[in-house]
Amino acid sequence: MLLANIELHGEDYFHVMSRLHAHLNPRTYLEVGVFRGASLRVVSPSTQAIGIDPNPILDEPAGPNQRVFAKTSDDFFAGHDVVAELGGRRIELAFINGMHQFEYALRDFINIERLSTRSSVVLVHDCYPLDAETAMRERCTAFWSGDIWRLILLLRKYRPDLAVHTISTPPTGLGMIFNLDPSSRVLADRLDDIAAE
Ligand SMILES: C[S@@+](CC[C@H](N)C(=O)[O-])C[C@H]1O[C@@H](n2cnc3c(N)ncnc32)[C@H](O)[C@@H]1O
C-alpha cells in the first residue's frame, strides 16, 4: 500500500468512477466483483445496475435500481439474458473487478462487449502492476492486484481497433476501454491460444 501511495497520486478509483458516472450518465451499468458494495454506491440512483459476485457482503442494501446476483460472472453470463435483465437495454458502462487472474477478466470483457454498444465504456480495476509480488497470479501478499495487467497488453495486441487506456488512479490503476465492437469474435475465437500465450 505504501508503494501504491508513492507511485500513484490524485483521486482514488472511487472518485474517478464517481466522476465518470456523473459525466457519462449511463442508463445501464454492470459490475463484476461487488464485495462490500463500495463501487456500486457511486452509481447514480437512476442507473439500472447489476452487480455480480459469488460472495457479496454488502455494507448497505443495494439501491432500488440495483440488483446483486450471488454467482460467478461466468455462471451469470451463461444463465441470464442480460439485456432483458437491464429492461431491454444493452450495457452502457461496466466495471470488471472480480477474480484477479487475467483470463477471468478476459472472459468478462468478451461477455460484456457482446452485450454493449459502440459507445459503451468498460472499466477494469488493477491494471497497474506495482511490483512482481503483488502482480502475480497467485496471491502471496495482503495487497494483491493479480495479473489483470495482462488483459491490457493482450487487448492492445489482439484488438488494435479498441481504444485502451490506463488511468494511474490509486491504489492499482483503472483501465478504460472505448470503441467497442459487439460483433467482434477475435478474442472469443482465440481464447485458449491467447491465455496460453
Ligand atoms: C476487490 S473485490 C470487489 C470490490 C468492489 N468492486 C469495490 O471496488 O468496492 C473482488 C470481488 O470479486 C469477487 N469475485 C471473485 N471471483 C469472482 C468471479 N468469478 N465472478 C464474480 N466475482 C468474483 C470476490 O468475491 C470479491 O468480492
The ligand as an ORCA input file, in Angstrom:
! r2SCAN-3c Opt
* xyz 0 1
  C     -11.823     -6.485     -4.997
  S     -13.391     -7.143     -4.636
  C     -14.530     -6.028     -5.437
  C     -14.539     -4.656     -4.814
  C     -15.604     -3.691     -5.294
  N     -15.777     -3.675     -6.746
  C     -15.205     -2.286     -4.838
  O     -14.493     -1.590     -5.601
  O     -15.568     -1.906     -3.739
  C     -13.407     -8.555     -5.680
  C     -14.681     -9.383     -5.577
  O     -14.707    -10.270     -6.693
  C     -15.438    -11.390     -6.300
  N     -15.169    -12.491     -7.227
  C     -14.216    -13.456     -7.146
  N     -14.327    -14.306     -8.172
  C     -15.380    -13.884     -8.915
  C     -15.999    -14.359    -10.112
  N     -15.555    -15.471    -10.723
  N     -17.052    -13.670    -10.594
  C     -17.505    -12.534     -9.975
  N     -16.949    -12.042     -8.849
  C     -15.902    -12.708     -8.331
  C     -14.989    -11.658     -4.868
  O     -15.977    -12.410     -4.168
  C     -14.784    -10.248     -4.322
  O     -15.898     -9.843     -3.545
*
